[in-house]
Amino acid sequence: MVSRLFERGHADVVELQAGRGQWFCALAWARSLGEQDRQADALEVLAPYLATGWWTAVEAAARLLEDWGRVDEAIEISRVRMEAGHPMALEFYTRLLARHDRAEEAFTLLRPHIGELPLDTVVDVAGAAGRDEEAAALVAARTEHRCTDFPWCCNGVDRDTAFGYLATIRERQGRADEAIALLRASSSTLVNNREQLAALLGRQGRLDELRAMAATDDSGYAVRQLATLLEEAGDVEGAIAAYRHTGEGVADDSNSVFELAQLLARHGRVSEAIDVMRVQADSPGGHSRRRRLGPPCAGRPVSRSEPPSGGRPGAVGAP
């Protein structure tokens, strides 16, 4: 709604509502002022919210300050809330430090709170600090956990999830075989680890293993990864065959149908793409899964050729 007001030229309404205590208007107006190099005015808009110590406002202001290059101020206002014991402030504060060449300090702060924080934060900050082996030991301990009351017994990090994070560290250390073994041990029970395993096999160029995985993986991740790699290598027929590897087409998997159709369309085989979509649309329940094919270039798979920069969801480099 706020963005629509801006789009339609009603910035004055946003400004008015910002002064009346409407948080989303206040935040949008502060961002707008910042873009106009009116940073002092932007912070004044947020000041009433910051005065309450409300974390959402503190985080928003810190992000604005960081975007403006005022990193020390961003660190300071988040540090105050972190030292006051706000449960979300430590994660934000340590990631902020790690993004600005203070990863060692950040990791030292994290260590006493390993059981309270998302493991991805620990893994990401450890990578930035060059302390992967310490992080691996901490994460490995979590792989011994046996859930009795998930998610309360383990803060939402069961042993299979921990295996995934440990694999991220091992790959980052250049120990790909260990990472693959860890993911294979846990991918049968956790879908996220199947996706991570498929991406890792792709990055390592292990196509035969990826083909073997695709033959039995009902999640579709291995097939998608294999097809992407083959297409990038110029083997379009091989990519098409990957989607049709069962010998019976892909009509039962609406995502694979759509991806195959997009692949065909990207390479000028529009009639075949339409036929693939028509078969799926005419199948039982197909009317509820109809999707627009879009232009030939739409939906190109994202390359997975680059290794992850840090932990699984969200590296420290992203504000």
Buried (B, 14 or more C-beta within 10 A) or exposed (E): EBEEBBEEEEEEBBBEBBEEEBBEBBBBBBBBBBEEEBBEBBBEBBEEBBEEEBBEBBBBBBBBBBBBEBBEBBBEBBBBBBEEEBEBBBBBBBBBBBBBEBBBBBBBBBEEEBEEBBBBBBBBBBBBBEBBEBBBEBBBEBBEBEEEEEEEEBBEBBBBBBBBBBBBBBBBBEBBEBBBEBBBBBBEEBBBBBBBBBBBBBBBEBBEBBBEBBEEBEBBBBBBBBBBBBBBEEBBEBBBEBBBBEEEBBBEBBBBBBBBBBBBBBBEBBEBBBEBBEBBBEBEEBEEBEBEBEEBEEBEBEEBEEBBBBBBEBBBEEE
